Amino acid sequence: LNVAVSYSEMPANVEHSSNRGRIESLRRLKKAGLKTLLFYRPIVIGWNSSDEHITKVLSAAKEAGVDAIVVGGLRLSDSERDNIIKHGLGLPPTHPKDFKKFLPQELVERIAHIYNDLGLNIPMVRRISCGRSILNGASDYNAHWSEPDKNCWKTCPTAQVRICGSKALPSSDEVRFLLDRID
């Protein structure tokens, strides 16, 4: 069994729950023998994307002894956009296609730099399916390994890269067969 806890160091006017409480939950879960994922997401430019925010979140991951970190940007739906405007928070930058998560490469590089400066060796990935796959010792069920240059970060353990790399994509016939079975 594994548990994911979101902790992204959001400002209090955006997210009112206790950051300290989340870290303590991660610690208790780990102590109980559960594998834990820390979700550092959504990362929103201007809200929780400074070097100080990144350092706090990554340090908390280390302090809590999490098994993996999942990093992700904001995917802004119409209802989220409306809610942000309604609360006067100011719309953050997003991907030109709102249905895609926005995490610019410059920010990814800053996160990686701080990760290295902190001397972390916790697997850090961009996809929840990658994080869960690491915890379960299985290949990524969403097949992100099929595009390693785009999806596989250097912070993913070598053993996990091998596990995912050994998996083959299904053939067109297999996909058709499965689609036919579910009509």
KOLDREN-94619 format. One line per 4 residues: number of its first residue (from 1); their letters; for each residue x, y, z of N, C-alpha, C. Coordinates in Angstrom, 3 decimals. Layout:
BEGIN
NUM) a) X/Y/Z/X/Y/Z/X/Y/Z; ...
***
This chain:
BEGIN
1) lnva) 0.847/-1.186/0.000/0.000/0.000/0.000/0.888/1.244/0.000; 0.498/2.227/-0.777/1.221/3.492/-0.758/0.227/4.638/-0.730; 0.689/5.753/-0.185/-0.172/6.914/0.023/0.509/8.145/-0.563; -0.279/8.969/-1.241/0.218/10.228/-1.791/-0.349/11.382/-0.969
5) vsys) 0.523/12.306/-0.609/0.109/13.494/0.139/0.574/14.713/-0.634; -0.349/15.634/-0.856/-0.018/16.861/-1.566/0.529/17.893/-0.582; 1.699/18.385/-0.874/2.300/19.471/-0.100/3.063/20.332/-1.081; 2.548/21.514/-1.335/3.170/22.345/-2.359/3.510/23.753/-1.883
9) empa) 3.387/23.989/-0.560/3.766/25.288/-0.004/2.983/26.427/-0.660; 1.693/26.165/-0.884/0.813/27.202/-1.428/0.612/28.306/-0.390; 0.399/29.534/-0.835/0.104/30.609/0.108/-1.218/30.327/0.836; -1.332/30.830/2.061/-2.515/30.576/2.889/-3.807/31.090/2.244
13) nveh) -3.720/32.155/1.446/-4.949/32.667/0.817/-5.416/31.784/-0.339; -4.589/30.816/-0.739/-4.961/29.876/-1.796/-5.382/28.538/-1.186; -4.601/28.079/-0.222/-4.873/26.787/0.399/-4.740/26.958/1.911; -5.825/26.691/2.615/-5.883/27.014/4.040/-5.409/25.898/4.966
17) ssnr) -5.143/24.711/4.452/-4.761/23.605/5.335/-3.308/23.740/5.792; -2.985/23.025/6.839/-1.676/23.139/7.480/-0.592/22.386/6.718; 0.427/23.115/6.304/1.576/22.481/5.664/2.313/21.585/6.664; 2.468/22.055/7.887/3.153/21.276/8.920/2.405/19.966/9.162
21) grie) 1.077/20.034/9.158/0.260/18.841/9.353/0.463/17.816/8.254; 0.654/18.273/7.047/0.896/17.364/5.924/2.239/16.646/6.078; 3.235/17.394/6.492/4.556/16.797/6.687/4.491/15.769/7.818; 3.789/16.122/8.882/3.642/15.191/10.006/2.881/13.934/9.566
25) slrr) 1.878/14.087/8.715/1.150/12.925/8.185/2.082/12.018/7.397; 2.923/12.608/6.564/3.893/11.813/5.807/4.818/11.035/6.742; 5.259/11.696/7.797/6.142/11.040/8.764/5.443/9.858/9.447; 4.203/10.077/9.868/3.446/9.011/10.540/3.171/7.844/9.600
29) lkka) 2.827/8.142/8.363/2.573/7.085/7.376/3.830/6.247/7.148; 4.949/6.928/7.021/6.237/6.240/6.819/6.560/5.359/8.022; 6.363/5.903/9.213/6.628/5.161/10.448/5.730/3.917/10.540; 4.519/4.006/9.974/3.589/2.879/9.985/3.933/1.837/8.923
33) glkt) 4.989/2.100/8.151/5.443/1.127/7.164/4.856/1.291/5.780; 4.165/2.399/5.544/3.594/2.643/4.217/4.600/3.377/3.340; 4.539/3.107/2.060/5.358/3.853/1.098/4.639/5.167/0.826; 5.415/6.245/0.738/4.797/7.561/0.594/5.328/8.326/-0.611
37) llfy) 4.395/9.023/-1.237/4.695/9.937/-2.345/4.359/11.344/-1.884; 5.261/12.268/-2.095/4.953/13.668/-1.848/4.637/14.302/-3.195; 3.436/14.877/-3.287/3.055/15.611/-4.494/3.437/17.064/-4.312; 4.427/17.524/-5.069/4.721/18.955/-5.129/4.025/19.447/-6.387
41) rpiv) 2.714/19.601/-6.228/1.904/20.062/-7.336/0.541/20.458/-6.838; -0.102/21.383/-7.450/0.423/22.073/-8.619/1.428/23.149/-8.220; 2.442/23.265/-9.035/3.374/24.377/-8.891/2.827/25.488/-9.784; 2.576/26.632/-9.179/1.971/27.757/-9.884/2.951/28.925/-9.856
45) igwn) 3.323/29.380/-11.039/4.278/30.484/-11.151/3.763/31.671/-10.330; 4.634/32.163/-9.436/4.288/33.319/-8.616/3.602/32.968/-7.302; 3.102/31.768/-7.154/2.430/31.369/-5.911/3.339/30.501/-5.049; 3.968/29.494/-5.650/4.799/28.555/-4.886/5.986/28.057/-5.716
49) ssde) 6.554/28.953/-6.503/7.609/28.565/-7.446/8.966/29.216/-7.166; 9.082/29.938/-6.063/10.368/30.591/-5.763/11.374/29.554/-5.270; 12.640/29.929/-5.258/13.667/29.035/-4.732/13.371/28.676/-3.281; 12.842/29.631/-2.525/12.492/29.376/-1.119/11.386/28.315/-1.020
53) hitk) 10.365/28.433/-1.848/9.288/27.427/-1.858/9.837/26.050/-2.216; 10.607/26.002/-3.277/11.161/24.726/-3.750/12.001/24.092/-2.638; 12.852/24.886/-2.007/13.707/24.385/-0.930/12.871/23.850/0.227; 11.822/24.574/0.607/10.964/24.123/1.708/10.315/22.774/1.398
57) vlsa) 9.785/22.642/0.194/9.090/21.403/-0.168/10.068/20.233/-0.247; 11.187/20.432/-0.925/12.151/19.339/-1.065/12.779/18.978/0.286; 13.019/19.962/1.136/13.534/19.691/2.479/12.513/18.915/3.303; 11.248/19.257/3.144/10.185/18.529/3.852/10.130/17.074/3.396
61) akea) 10.335/16.848/2.110/10.346/15.477/1.587/11.461/14.675/2.247; 12.619/15.296/2.368/13.760/14.641/3.000/13.465/14.384/4.481; 12.951/15.404/5.159/12.635/15.313/6.590/11.617/14.211/6.869; 10.622/14.073/6.007/9.569/13.079/6.207/9.981/11.681/5.746
65) gvda) 11.082/11.597/5.001/11.551/10.295/4.535/10.683/9.679/3.456; 10.126/10.527/2.584/9.245/10.007/1.536/10.012/9.099/0.574; 9.267/8.238/-0.096/9.869/7.287/-1.035/10.018/7.855/-2.440; 9.229/8.868/-2.773/9.325/9.501/-4.088/8.625/10.854/-4.040
69) ivvg) 9.008/11.710/-4.970/8.423/13.046/-5.115/7.876/13.149/-6.526; 6.636/13.630/-6.633/6.030/13.882/-7.944/5.854/15.389/-8.084; 6.411/15.932/-9.145/6.400/17.369/-9.409/5.471/17.627/-10.590; 4.635/18.648/-10.489/3.752/18.945/-11.613/3.254/20.373/-11.612
73) glrl) 2.888/20.819/-12.775/2.382/22.174/-12.945/0.881/22.236/-12.807; 0.341/23.382/-13.147/-1.086/23.649/-13.033/-1.784/23.373/-14.364; -2.849/22.615/-14.288/-3.756/22.446/-15.427/-4.999/23.233/-15.049; -5.266/24.289/-15.772/-6.315/25.230/-15.393/-7.614/24.929/-16.134
77) sdse) -8.580/24.385/-15.401/-9.900/24.133/-15.987/-10.716/25.424/-15.949; -11.830/25.432/-16.641/-12.700/26.616/-16.630/-13.181/26.930/-15.218; -13.552/25.892/-14.447/-14.061/26.142/-13.090/-12.945/26.669/-12.182; -11.726/26.164/-12.343/-10.615/26.686/-11.547/-10.319/28.130/-11.920
81) rdni) -10.355/28.423/-13.217/-10.122/29.797/-13.683/-11.171/30.729/-13.066; -12.430/30.308/-13.110/-13.511/31.120/-12.535/-13.308/31.324/-11.036; -12.902/30.280/-10.335/-12.698/30.354/-8.887/-11.547/31.294/-8.541; -10.477/31.241/-9.314/-9.328/32.126/-9.088/-9.747/33.579/-9.278
85) ikhg) -10.477/33.845/-10.334/-10.955/35.211/-10.606/-11.901/35.663/-9.503; -12.826/34.774/-9.120/-13.820/35.076/-8.081/-13.147/35.482/-6.770; -12.031/34.851/-6.441/-11.341/35.146/-5.191/-10.261/36.219/-5.347; -10.180/36.834/-6.531/-9.264/37.949/-6.750/-7.799/37.585/-6.646
89) lglp) -7.457/36.358/-7.017/-6.067/35.910/-6.882/-5.188/36.286/-8.070; -5.761/36.633/-9.175/-4.977/36.938/-10.367/-4.581/35.660/-11.083; -4.876/35.586/-12.348/-4.598/34.361/-13.100/-3.102/34.159/-13.298; -2.620/32.982/-12.934/-1.205/32.689/-13.152/-0.957/32.309/-14.603
93) pthp) 0.310/32.324/-15.033/0.619/31.863/-16.388/0.233/30.392/-16.532; -0.269/30.029/-17.697/-0.654/28.641/-17.955/-0.142/28.227/-19.325; -0.275/26.957/-19.602/0.071/26.430/-20.923/-0.899/27.046/-21.934; -0.445/27.329/-23.160/-1.356/27.898/-24.159/-2.613/27.050/-24.370
97) kdfk) -2.489/25.750/-24.163/-3.654/24.869/-24.202/-3.938/24.505/-22.750; -4.978/25.106/-22.170/-5.232/24.988/-20.735/-5.305/23.557/-20.223; -5.625/22.605/-21.080/-5.753/21.228/-20.623/-4.402/20.583/-20.350; -3.310/21.270/-20.650/-1.971/20.744/-20.373/-1.405/21.412/-19.126
101) kflp) -0.682/20.634/-18.342/-0.053/21.191/-17.146/1.086/22.109/-17.563; 1.209/23.235/-16.871/2.214/24.236/-17.191/3.367/24.134/-16.201; 4.521/23.723/-16.689/5.737/23.641/-15.888/6.899/23.950/-16.828; 7.269/25.225/-16.929/8.319/25.615/-17.873/9.666/24.958/-17.561
105) qelv) 10.447/24.728/-18.586/11.746/24.065/-18.453/12.667/24.804/-17.487; 12.630/26.117/-17.499/13.470/26.905/-16.583/13.148/26.547/-15.139; 11.880/26.351/-14.829/11.469/25.983/-13.476/11.900/24.554/-13.145; 11.760/23.657/-14.090/12.219/22.272/-13.900/13.713/22.271/-13.584
109) eria) 14.472/23.083/-14.295/15.920/23.157/-14.073/16.257/23.729/-12.700; 15.493/24.728/-12.241/15.726/25.278/-10.899/15.410/24.228/-9.830; 14.329/23.488/-10.018/13.973/22.432/-9.067/15.093/21.397/-9.015; 15.585/20.981/-10.172/16.668/19.990/-10.236/17.932/20.518/-9.560
113) hiyn) 18.224/21.789/-9.775/19.415/22.395/-9.170/19.311/22.376/-7.641; 18.173/22.779/-7.118/17.975/22.804/-5.668/17.982/21.375/-5.117; 17.362/20.457/-5.826/17.384/19.034/-5.457/18.837/18.564/-5.289; 19.677/18.896/-6.251/21.095/18.513/-6.195/21.824/19.231/-5.058
117) dlgl) 21.555/20.523/-4.887/22.194/21.281/-3.807/21.855/20.699/-2.432; 20.640/20.175/-2.284/20.223/19.580/-1.010/20.771/18.167/-0.827; 21.411/17.642/-1.870/21.981/16.296/-1.793/20.930/15.195/-1.692; 19.795/15.409/-2.311/18.711/14.428/-2.222/18.982/13.222/-3.118
121) nipm) 18.513/12.080/-2.688/18.565/10.885/-3.522/17.192/10.216/-3.577; 16.171/10.977/-3.245/14.790/10.510/-3.336/14.395/10.566/-4.813; 13.824/9.498/-5.357/13.375/9.587/-6.750/12.402/10.759/-6.916; 12.641/11.562/-7.953/11.756/12.691/-8.258/11.350/12.565/-9.714
125) vrri) 10.046/12.551/-9.937/9.510/12.332/-11.278/8.400/13.338/-11.568; 7.968/13.351/-12.800/6.964/14.325/-13.224/5.558/13.740/-13.307; 5.439/12.449/-13.296/4.138/11.810/-13.504/3.764/10.942/-12.302; 2.499/10.984/-11.907/2.031/10.150/-10.797/2.211/8.677/-11.139
129) scgr) 1.966/8.303/-12.380/2.122/6.893/-12.741/3.581/6.462/-12.583; 4.516/7.362/-12.833/5.931/7.051/-12.614/6.206/6.875/-11.117; 5.684/7.775/-10.308/5.886/7.681/-8.867/5.323/6.394/-8.298; 4.108/6.058/-8.679/3.490/4.814/-8.185/4.247/3.593/-8.703
133) siln) 4.745/3.666/-9.921/5.512/2.549/-10.479/6.805/2.323/-9.704; 7.455/3.404/-9.314/8.668/3.288/-8.501/8.346/2.595/-7.183; 7.275/3.026/-6.530/6.921/2.447/-5.237/6.541/0.976/-5.355; 5.968/0.596/-6.493/5.509/-0.783/-6.675/6.501/-1.662/-7.432
137) gasd) 7.617/-1.080/-7.892/8.613/-1.863/-8.619/8.073/-2.430/-9.925; 7.204/-1.678/-10.570/6.570/-2.117/-11.822/6.819/-1.075/-12.904; 6.574/-1.453/-14.155/6.723/-0.468/-15.227/5.555/0.520/-15.170; 5.791/1.697/-15.693/4.788/2.763/-15.684/3.560/2.322/-16.471
141) ynah) 2.431/2.231/-15.794/1.189/1.767/-16.418/0.651/2.716/-17.476; 1.158/3.924/-17.551/0.757/4.855/-18.610/1.786/4.932/-19.733; 2.784/4.078/-19.676/3.798/3.928/-20.731/4.565/5.210/-21.042; 4.791/6.050/-20.036/5.609/7.242/-20.271/7.036/6.867/-20.657
145) wsep) 7.451/5.655/-20.321/8.788/5.178/-20.682/8.963/5.048/-22.188; 7.870/5.088/-22.934/7.980/4.971/-24.393/8.596/6.222/-25.015; 8.655/7.325/-24.253/9.311/8.558/-24.692/10.274/9.019/-23.593; 11.356/8.273/-23.376/12.229/8.574/-22.232/12.865/9.965/-22.268
149) dknc) 13.197/10.465/-23.441/13.821/11.787/-23.514/12.874/12.876/-23.005; 11.598/12.672/-23.193/10.594/13.647/-22.789/10.141/13.433/-21.341; 10.045/12.184/-20.908/9.382/11.884/-19.640/10.264/11.375/-18.509; 11.420/10.834/-18.805/12.233/10.210/-17.761/13.306/11.170/-17.265
153) wktc) 13.229/11.515/-15.995/14.188/12.435/-15.399/15.391/11.669/-14.863; 16.511/12.355/-14.745/17.735/11.737/-14.221/17.586/11.319/-12.763; 16.581/11.832/-12.085/16.366/11.495/-10.684/15.552/10.213/-10.528; 15.164/9.603/-11.621/14.491/8.305/-11.575/15.575/7.240/-11.395
157) ptaq) 15.389/6.299/-10.452/16.423/5.294/-10.199/16.740/4.448/-11.434; 18.006/4.124/-11.597/18.458/3.313/-12.727/17.684/1.998/-12.809; 17.450/1.380/-11.658/16.701/0.110/-11.644/15.297/0.300/-12.206; 14.682/1.441/-11.897/13.331/1.706/-12.415/13.369/1.945/-13.919
161) vric) 14.380/2.642/-14.389/14.521/2.867/-15.833/14.623/1.523/-16.551; 15.361/0.587/-15.966/15.478/-0.759/-16.563/14.133/-1.489/-16.558; 13.413/-1.393/-15.444/12.105/-2.056/-15.351/11.186/-1.521/-16.440; 11.100/-0.210/-16.543/10.222/0.393/-17.557/10.724/0.095/-18.968
165) gska) 12.036/0.162/-19.176/12.611/-0.067/-20.497/12.436/-1.487/-20.997; 12.182/-2.415/-20.090/12.012/-3.812/-20.500/10.587/-4.107/-20.970; 9.711/-3.161/-20.806/8.304/-3.340/-21.181/8.116/-2.920/-22.637; 7.366/-3.716/-23.381/7.088/-3.393/-24.791/5.693/-2.802/-24.916
169) lpss) 5.546/-1.870/-25.834/4.214/-1.345/-26.126/3.367/-2.445/-26.753; 2.067/-2.436/-26.480/1.211/-3.453/-27.105/1.129/-3.227/-28.613; 0.921/-4.330/-29.338/0.769/-4.219/-30.792/-0.604/-3.639/-31.114; -0.765/-3.197/-32.337/-2.068/-2.671/-32.783/-3.149/-3.738/-32.647
173) devr) -2.790/-4.990/-32.955/-3.761/-6.081/-32.828/-4.201/-6.270/-31.377; -3.255/-6.184/-30.441/-3.608/-6.318/-29.018/-4.531/-5.190/-28.573; -4.243/-3.987/-29.015/-5.082/-2.846/-28.642/-6.478/-3.014/-29.234; -6.563/-3.386/-30.502/-7.874/-3.606/-31.132/-8.668/-4.683/-30.395
177) flld) -7.992/-5.791/-30.051/-8.633/-6.887/-29.329/-9.231/-6.391/-28.012; -8.442/-5.629/-27.261/-8.916/-5.122/-25.975/-10.059/-4.120/-26.148; -9.963/-3.272/-27.139/-11.043/-2.312/-27.397/-12.323/-3.045/-27.810; -12.191/-4.087/-28.607/-13.360/-4.889/-29.001/-14.008/-5.528/-27.780
181) rid) -13.200/-5.985/-26.843/-13.736/-6.642/-25.635/-14.576/-5.701/-24.805; -14.232/-4.416/-24.817/-15.019/-3.450/-24.026/-16.044/-2.704/-24.888; -16.150/-3.173/-26.128/-17.117/-2.627/-27.072/-16.894/-1.159/-27.329
***
